[in-house]
Amino acid sequence: MKKIEAIIKPFKLDDVKEKLTEVGIRGITISEVKGFGRQKGHTELYRGAEYVIDFIPKIKIEVVLPDEMVDDAVNIIMESAKTGRIGDGKIFVTSIDQIVRIRTGETGEEAL
């Protein structure tokens, strides 16, 4: 099993979620996060004064799925979240050693 964490632009969330559910991914966790990468923030004007926004609002999507679904999920996220402009985000894939469903005690892929 693998965990996919994707950091994307907030307005792309609906597209990504829709495409992932179409291919049978049943559970998705979403968090509102802030950060920066190469984009390094931006400047804004407020009441005539210019100030720097260091941390850009983003959405973090977390999905745990069987190994055989990982490549499809990564491709779906890439295609759905891409705008072609700086700040489109990143995708991280890590291994999951164990999953336990608290309510039933199921483990492994049955707990997904």
ChimeraX attribute file (.defattr): number of C-alpha atoms within 10 A of each C-alpha:
attribute: neighborCount
match mode: 1-to-1
recipient: residues
	/A:1	18
	/A:2	17
	/A:3	17
	/A:4	19
	/A:5	19
	/A:6	22
	/A:7	25
	/A:8	25
	/A:9	18
	/A:10	15
	/A:11	11
	/A:12	17
	/A:13	19
	/A:14	12
	/A:15	14
	/A:16	20
	/A:17	17
	/A:18	12
	/A:19	16
	/A:20	21
	/A:21	12
	/A:22	9
	/A:23	12
	/A:24	10
	/A:25	17
	/A:26	12
	/A:27	12
	/A:28	13
	/A:29	10
	/A:30	15
	/A:31	11
	/A:32	11
	/A:33	14
	/A:34	13
	/A:35	13
	/A:36	16
	/A:37	13
	/A:38	7
	/A:39	14
	/A:40	13
	/A:41	16
	/A:42	12
	/A:43	10
	/A:44	11
	/A:45	9
	/A:46	8
	/A:47	5
	/A:48	7
	/A:49	7
	/A:50	10
	/A:51	11
	/A:52	11
	/A:53	13
	/A:54	15
	/A:55	15
	/A:56	16
	/A:57	16
	/A:58	23
	/A:59	19
	/A:60	21
	/A:61	20
	/A:62	18
	/A:63	20
	/A:64	24
	/A:65	18
	/A:66	13
	/A:67	12
	/A:68	10
	/A:69	15
	/A:70	18
	/A:71	10
	/A:72	12
	/A:73	20
	/A:74	18
	/A:75	11
	/A:76	18
	/A:77	24
	/A:78	18
	/A:79	13
	/A:80	19
	/A:81	23
	/A:82	17
	/A:83	13
	/A:84	7
	/A:85	7
	/A:86	10
	/A:87	19
	/A:88	17
	/A:89	20
	/A:90	14
	/A:91	15
	/A:92	11
	/A:93	16
	/A:94	11
	/A:95	11
	/A:96	14
	/A:97	8
	/A:98	10
	/A:99	16
	/A:100	14
	/A:101	13
	/A:102	9
	/A:103	7
	/A:104	8
	/A:105	10
	/A:106	13
	/A:107	13
	/A:108	14
	/A:109	14
	/A:110	10
	/A:111	14
	/A:112	17
